[in-house]
Amino acid sequence: MPKVFRPDMRPWITIGGAQTDEIINQVVRCPSGALSYYMNASADESTVVEEAKVEVLSNGPLLVHGTIKVIDLDGSAEMKSKTTAFCRCGASKNKPYCDGSHVKTKFKG
């Protein structure tokens, strides 16, 4: 069976690579919260508000769990829900979000 998530290829998501329940299970297990999904025939749950909490990962990112508003340097705002990973190492190419660069740079913190 083809893989759904292939970060080393473009496009990196192949939705036909697995059954719906398998994709949902993988998205739910995503430790950074970078992956999300919605069901076409279901009500939009993106407006569900969860209390925010911050978790510091050893040698890794800050994980913010819950619903937050992220305001970029240019003033644009984006709502995030579930879990959002923020860079602590300074090497991310997707700041303010973590892209896993802390592993390559052997970040300690």
N, C-alpha and C positions, 0 to 999 in steps of 0.2 A: 504494500500500500504506500502511495506517495506521502511524504511529510507535508503537513500544513504550514508549519513555521520553519523557514529556511533563511536565517539571518545572513548567510553568506551569499545569497543569490538575490536577484531582482526580477520580477517582484518577489518579495520575501514571504508573502502569504498566498497560499493556494487553497482556497476555501473548499475545493473538491477533494482535498487530500485525506479527509476522514469524515466519519459520521458526525452529525450535529452534537450528539451527547459527548463524543470524544473531544470535540473542539471546546465545548463548554467546560468540561473537566480540566482541560489544559489551561484555559484562560483563568479559571478559578484558582488554580495552583500557582499562577504567576506571582512570584514573591515581591516584585516591584509595583504591581498594579498597572503596568504599562499596557497590558492587554485588556480589552473589554469586548463585550458583545451585546447585541440586542436581537430580539426576535421580531421579525417583520410583522407578525400577526398579533403581537402582544402590546399592552400599554407601555408607554415610555416610562421607565423607572429612574431616569437620569436626574429627576428632580427630588429624589429621596435624599433627605438631609441626615447625615450621621454626625454625632459628636466627634470632633477632631482630637487625635492624640498623636504625639511625636515619639518615634522610636529611633534611637541612635544605634546603628549597626557597627559592630567592631570592624575597623578597617574598611568600612563601606559607607553607603549613603545614609542620609536621614530619611526615614520612612514616615510619611504623614498619612495616618489613617483617618478617613472621614471626608466630609465635604468641605472643600476650601476654595477660595478665589485666589488665583495667581495673577498678579499684575506685572506685566513685563516692563522693561526699561522705557519702551515707547508709549506706555500707558494702556496698551491693549490688555484686556482681562480675559481669563479663561477659567471656567469652573471645572474643578476636578473632584471626583468622588471615589470612594473605595480607598485605594492605597496609591500614593504618589511618592516616588523616590527622587530626592534632591541630592545633587552632587556635593560632596564635602572635599574631594581631592583636588578640584580645580582643573582637572584634565578633560572633563566631558566635552564632547563636540555638540552637545544638545543642552547646554546650560539654560535654565537652572536645574534641569533634570539630569539624573544619573544615566549614563550610557554604558556602564560597566568598565570604564577606563581605569578605575581604582585597582582593578586586578592587574592590568598591564604595568601600571606605575608602582605597584607594590605599596600602595598608600597605607600608612599606619596612623590610626587615630581613633 
